[in-house]
Amino acid sequence: MRIKEHPILELAEKPPIPFYFNGKLLYGIEGDTIASALHANGIKKLSESIHLKRPRGFYCAIGNCASCNMVVDGEPNVRTCITPLKEGMRVENQQGKGRIHAK
């Protein structure tokens, strides 16, 4: 899910960054946001609507909406589209307005 070759741009190799999503070890790369690292790992559902439980993914990608809110290192309502990925982060799906999603 990550572009590795481009006809115009030079894409430098970047070091991997380990993090956890719902308890599973995944890897992003330096410069990723949490949401872009999840997307590169094939995870497109970032949250779900509160009432109808419909899946939500990237929408605005600039932190204006709440479609990408997740629990990060125990803190609810983190906008993952603008939050830089850091080594060892624990990212979890969120229910409603801030509870960790039951596994």
N, C-alpha and C positions, 0 to 999 in steps of 0.2 A: 504494500500500500504506500510505499515511499518512493518518490522519484529518485532514481540513482544516476541516470544519464540525461543530459539535456543538450540539444544541438547548439545552443548559444551560451548558456551559463556554465561556469565551471563549479562543480559541486565538490567541495573538499570533504575528505573523510573526517568525521567527528567522533569523539569518544562516546561509547555507550553509557547510559545512566540507568542503573537498576532502580525500579520502584515496584510497589505492590498495588494491584487493583483487585479489590474484593478478596484479598489474601493470596492472590496468584502473582508470582514474580514475572514482571515484564521489563522490557528495556526501551528507553527512548534514546534520543541523542542530544548532545549539547545544543541549546538554542530552542528546543521544543517547549511548547506550553504543555500542560497536562493533557488538554483535549487533543492536541495534535499528536502527542505520543500515543494516546489511546486509539485515535483514528489510524495511525500507522500500524498498530497492532490488530487492526480489523474490528475494533470496538466502535460502533457508530451510535449506539444508544447511550446517551449520557444521562438522561433522566426520563421521567414520565409525567404526564399531566396529573395534577392533584386529584381531580374528580373522576375522569374517565380512564386514567391509567394508560393513555396513549404514549408511545415512545417519542422522545425528543432527542435531537442531535444538534449539530452545529446550526445556529440560526444567524445571529448577528456577528459573532466572532470578534466583537469589540467590547464585550462586558456590559452592554445595555439591557439585555434580556436575562431571563433566569433559566434558559433552556439547558445550560451546562452546569448548573449548581450541583455540587457533590460535597461529601464530607472528606476533608483533607487533614490528615494527622489529628483527627478528632474534632475539627472545627467545621460546623455545618455551613452551608450556603456560600461555598467558595466558588467563584466564577472561574472554571477551569480553562476557559478559552483565553484568558489573559494572565493566568498564573503560571510563572515559569516552573518547569519540572526541576526537582532537586533529588539528589541521590537519597534513596531510602524512604521516600514519601509513601504514605499509606493513604490510598485513594479508595473511597467506597461510594457505591450508589447511595442516594439519599431518598427517603420517603417523605412526601409532603413538604413541610416547611423546615425540615432539619433533622429528622431521625435517620439513623443508619438503616439501610434496607435489610430486611431479614434475609438470610442466605438460605 
